[in-house]
Amino acid sequence: MSTGTIVAIIVVILVVAACVVAVITQTRRRRLRERFGPEYDRVLDETDSRRKAEAELTHRERRVRSLDIRPLDPASRAKHAAQWTRIQERFVDMPQEAVADAQLLVVTVMTDRGYPTEQEDQVLADLSVEHAQTLDHYRAASAVGAQAAPGSATTEDLRQAMIHYRVLFQDMLGEPAADQEPDSAGGRTVLDDREDIQQQTPRT
């Protein structure tokens, strides 16, 4: 076999290998985008490197696979749903306390599902693997909760925090997450079939 033929074969092999790598990379990138949604772009902005961002997201997937994440049994789901209803009913009279209780309930559900909850940053990273579409609701609600502690959150802030917590709460319970406002015809929100917290005003 001539040297020219050998070189040509090597070139073909390298081209094919490059094409295979490109396909694998694009497939992985598409899968990560579909799984993490807005979290993909957030991590990309934070790392300013697509390679580092995808490595971080892949690491999150491996970590969550190593955890004992499990769905809630029907009894636990019913118990937590009832707890949420009681918390929501308290919002009219004690909005700040209701928001704090909502946060505690969400963390309790995380714990019952098997998520470690000791470190906030790690909580967000772990949740992003299976709950990326509702994770920004948790971030927004937590931000309001931090304001609520010193009493600087407005009633509207607290109302929005309850809405945000509810979206992630439903997602953690395995229920469809919907956070739309009531429609013009008086449609219901996701927060309660009996009384909309979106229309409630705390008593003064």
FENJOWO-V985836 format. One record per residue. N is the residue number from 1. SS is DSSP state (A for helix, B for strand, O for the rest). PSI is psi in radians with two decimals (NA if undefined). NEAR is the number of other C-alpha atoms within 10 Angstrom. Layout:
# FENJOWO-V985836
n=(N:N)
ss=(SS:SS)
psi=(PSI:PSI)
near=(NEAR:NEAR)
This chain:
# FENJOWO-V985836
n=(1:2:3:4:5:6:7:8:9:10:11:12:13:14:15:16:17:18:19:20:21:22:23:24:25:26:27:28:29:30:31:32:33:34:35:36:37:38:39:40:41:42:43:44:45:46:47:48:49:50:51:52:53:54:55:56:57:58:59:60:61:62:63:64:65:66:67:68:69:70:71:72:73:74:75:76:77:78:79:80:81:82:83:84:85:86:87:88:89:90:91:92:93:94:95:96:97:98:99:100:101:102:103:104:105:106:107:108:109:110:111:112:113:114:115:116:117:118:119:120:121:122:123:124:125:126:127:128:129:130:131:132:133:134:135:136:137:138:139:140:141:142:143:144:145:146:147:148:149:150:151:152:153:154:155:156:157:158:159:160:161:162:163:164:165:166:167:168:169:170:171:172:173:174:175:176:177:178:179:180:181:182:183:184:185:186:187:188:189:190:191:192:193:194:195:196:197:198:199:200:201:202:203:204)
ss=(O:O:A:A:A:A:A:A:A:A:A:A:A:A:A:A:A:A:A:A:A:A:A:A:A:A:A:A:A:A:A:A:A:A:A:A:O:A:A:A:A:A:A:A:A:A:A:O:O:A:A:A:A:A:A:A:A:A:A:A:A:A:A:A:A:A:O:O:O:O:O:O:O:A:A:A:A:A:A:A:A:A:A:A:A:A:A:A:A:A:O:O:O:O:A:A:A:A:A:A:A:A:A:A:A:A:A:A:A:A:A:A:A:O:O:O:O:O:O:A:A:A:A:A:A:A:A:A:A:A:A:A:A:A:A:A:A:A:A:A:A:A:A:A:A:A:A:A:A:O:O:O:O:O:A:A:A:A:A:A:A:A:A:A:A:A:A:A:A:A:A:A:A:O:O:O:O:O:O:O:O:O:O:O:O:O:O:O:O:O:O:O:O:O:O:O:A:A:A:O:O:O:O:O)
psi=(2.27:2.81:-0.69:-0.71:-0.72:-0.77:-0.75:-0.73:-0.74:-0.73:-0.78:-0.76:-0.75:-0.70:-0.78:-0.76:-0.72:-0.68:-0.72:-0.78:-0.73:-0.73:-0.78:-0.74:-0.78:-0.65:-0.79:-0.73:-0.75:-0.69:-0.76:-0.69:-0.76:-0.64:-0.75:-0.28:-2.20:-0.38:-0.52:-0.85:-0.63:-0.84:-0.64:-0.73:-0.65:-0.66:-0.40:0.50:2.10:-0.68:-0.80:-0.69:-0.80:-0.57:-0.69:-0.77:-0.67:-0.69:-0.70:-0.74:-0.78:-0.72:-0.81:-0.61:-0.49:-0.21:2.80:1.17:2.27:2.68:2.78:2.54:2.82:-0.67:-0.74:-0.72:-0.78:-0.71:-0.82:-0.64:-0.69:-0.67:-0.73:-0.73:-0.75:-0.70:-0.77:-0.67:-0.48:-0.24:-0.64:-0.75:-0.55:1.25:-0.73:-0.76:-0.64:-0.71:-0.74:-0.74:-0.61:-0.73:-0.78:-0.66:-0.73:-0.75:-0.67:-0.75:-0.71:-0.82:-0.77:-0.51:-0.26:0.13:2.25:2.44:0.27:-0.64:2.14:-0.79:-0.69:-0.60:-0.83:-0.74:-0.75:-0.76:-0.52:-0.38:-0.75:-0.21:0.63:-0.59:-0.37:0.07:-0.64:-0.48:-0.70:-0.72:-0.81:-0.75:-0.70:-0.64:-0.74:-0.70:-0.66:-0.61:-0.61:-0.56:-0.86:0.04:0.34:-0.07:2.42:2.94:-0.71:-0.69:-0.79:-0.68:-0.78:-0.64:-0.73:-0.69:-0.79:-0.79:-0.65:-0.68:-0.84:-0.66:-0.84:-0.73:-0.74:-0.56:-0.18:0.34:2.75:2.30:2.17:2.25:0.48:2.71:2.84:2.54:3.01:-0.32:0.12:0.45:2.78:2.68:3.11:-0.25:-0.47:2.43:-0.25:-0.69:2.22:2.15:-0.41:-0.33:0.05:2.51:2.13:2.46:2.52:NA)
near=(5:6:8:9:10:11:11:11:12:12:12:12:12:12:12:12:12:12:12:12:12:12:12:12:12:12:12:14:16:11:12:18:16:12:18:20:16:17:21:21:15:13:18:18:12:10:14:12:12:15:11:14:19:19:12:17:23:14:13:18:17:12:13:18:12:9:12:10:15:11:13:18:11:9:9:14:18:13:10:18:16:12:15:21:13:13:21:23:18:17:21:17:13:15:24:26:17:23:27:20:19:23:20:12:19:21:18:15:18:21:14:16:17:16:20:17:15:10:8:10:9:14:15:17:21:22:20:24:23:16:19:21:19:24:24:18:22:22:15:16:26:18:14:24:24:13:15:21:12:8:10:12:18:14:14:13:19:24:25:19:28:29:26:23:25:27:24:27:26:19:18:22:22:12:12:12:17:16:16:13:15:14:9:6:6:8:11:16:20:20:23:15:8:9:13:17:20:18:11:12:14:17:9:6)
